[in-house]
Amino acid sequence: MAHKFDPISLEIMWNRLTSIVDEAAATLLRTSFSTIVKESNDYACVLLDANGSALANNTASIPSFIATVPETVRHFLKRFPHDQWHPQDVVMTNDPWLASGHLPDITMAMPIFYRDRLVAFAGTIAHSPDIGGSVWSADTRELFEEGIRIPIIKLYQAGVPNETLMEIIRENVRIPEKVFGDLNAQITAQTMCSNRLVEFLEETGLEDLSDLAWEIQSRAERVMREAISKVPDGVYEKTVEMDGYEEPIILHCKITVDADELEIDFEGTSAQIDRALNCVMNYTYSYATYPIKCALDPFTPKNEGSYRPITVKAPKGSILNPTIPAPVNARQIIGHMLSACVFGALLKAIPEKVKAESGSQPTLRALFTGTGLDGEKFSSILFANGGMGARFDKDGLSCTPFPTNSSCGSIEVLETTAPLLFWKKEMLADSGGAGKYRGGLGQEIILEVISKDPIRVSLLTDRHHHPAQGYMGGLPGSPNRLILNDGQYIHPKSQTYLNPGDRLVIDYAGGGGFGPPHERDPERIRQDLMDELISRESATTIYGLKERM
């Protein structure tokens, strides 16, 4: 007979599961070696039931990983059925089509046994500081250039390490100490998750998680279905144009709302290309469903049930569902734009629940590699962000990521890990799109190379020609901009070398505004002037402040 949970007990248990993965995440953070994890938050910890369905993820997890980890663990179960798992096994892969869409992300899972029964899985994923190949870049031509592709394989079997696999990885990455430091941090986090779940089962008297998982996932599904049912039935469409690599890329989205179910169809989107912007279906699904969760059900803790009423389709061979061996290294440039498609499509149906396009969408990344001042190899990523789009009733947040939540981290730490000197990091006045509610501001960063030898920079950027658009009369934000030294052109999706003494200026895009600028409260305009968020010229010519004084 199924276990019945009273509301109070269920709430306590549900929160307890979240606290378990939060503790696992804290363990990963404290034991990792790379700034990508420690400073920039590019990881996630997930607790899954015995069938690979997500029950809880750490509070600050990357949104895309919430949906990809369960899918990857289900692939693990196809390769290793339940009777082939043992205590202290660790299974891993970075196959883009089975996991999160590009090789640098390594997904792992550890089985959790209780009283000799497999009752759950502890899953982690983290962006490795290096995976070999042509570093993290947008200009590769096929998957084989992008690094080591690790199939579904046991890194540990019953606690015994796979020394052959470890040696292959060690000999093919630039900074093996940091790579293995992060791999071991993932394993340590999973071990912590396993230990805490066993304690949880002992304390609650549950034999396994099956009844609790069913209750949690069913309730989350019910809440999402109720939220979808409040959206007017209909078909809503949006087309978004991006810079692309050499040619613009079109993303077309059609959302069909039918009672308590919602379908997102990307038919009409550009075909896959021979550059690394292609976005595999797992990642497409993740960043298509996430904005739906944000708009319709932002408060229910995320788990598998929340996404059951949502279907996502993308034509095979399109840039949102490419075929192997398409290059996919910079798939986030495309994937992060899907929320612009989804929110844009739903604008007519639920304008009060969506936000204008964000300047941090897609993210602007700069990866620096080479030899540091200490003579050691380094690999460091600048994770700074532009401004978020404004909402129906609020200004956008400045220098804040969306839809990802990877953060910039400490500039001082970056300066200790790479031969870079940061001269400037400040918000850009007037970069947020004007509107009744203003878009969030972007920022300007100026850095100088202080190495003894040239270093390589890989740029992964967009929105140079297609800034974040405003909604319902709101104006677009400012575009991204890159300037090398005295104005030398640098391709926004290139790998190039910087010489000692070179200075790179990076302007991060602002978010779009919401509503007509002339409807903005004069007091808000005056406050923006005092805070130097807008210029006097913008206040008078765009907002018309003089006419209202």
Buried (B, 14 or more C-beta within 10 A) or exposed (E): EEBEBEEEEBEEBBEBBBBBBBBBBBBBBEBBBBBBBBBBBBBBBBBBBBBBBBBBBBEBBBBBBBBBBBBBBBBBBEBBEEEEBBEBBBBBBBBBBBBBBBBBBBBBBBBBBBEEEBBBBBBBBBBBBBBBBBBBBBBBBBBEBBBBBBEBBBBBBEEEEBEEBBEBBEEBBBBBEBBBBBBEBBBBBBBBBBBBBBEBBEEBEBEBBBBBBBBBBEBBBBBBBEBBBEBEEEEBBBBBBBBBBEEEBBBBBBBBBEEBBBBBBBEBBBEBBEBBBBBBBBBBBBBBBBBBBBBBBEEBBBBBBBBBBBBBBBBEEBBBBBEEBBBBBBBBBBBBBBBBBBBBBBBBBBBEBBBBBBBBBBBBBBBBBBBBEEEEBBBBBBBBBBBBBBBBEEBBBBBBBBBBBBBBBEBEBBBEBBBBEBEEBEBBBBBBBBBBBBBBBBBBBBBBBBBEEBBBBBBBBBBBEBBBBBBBBBBBBBBBBBBBEEEEEBBBBBBEEBEEEBBBBBBBBBBBBBBBBBEBEBEBBEEBBEEEBBBEEBBBEBBBBEEEE
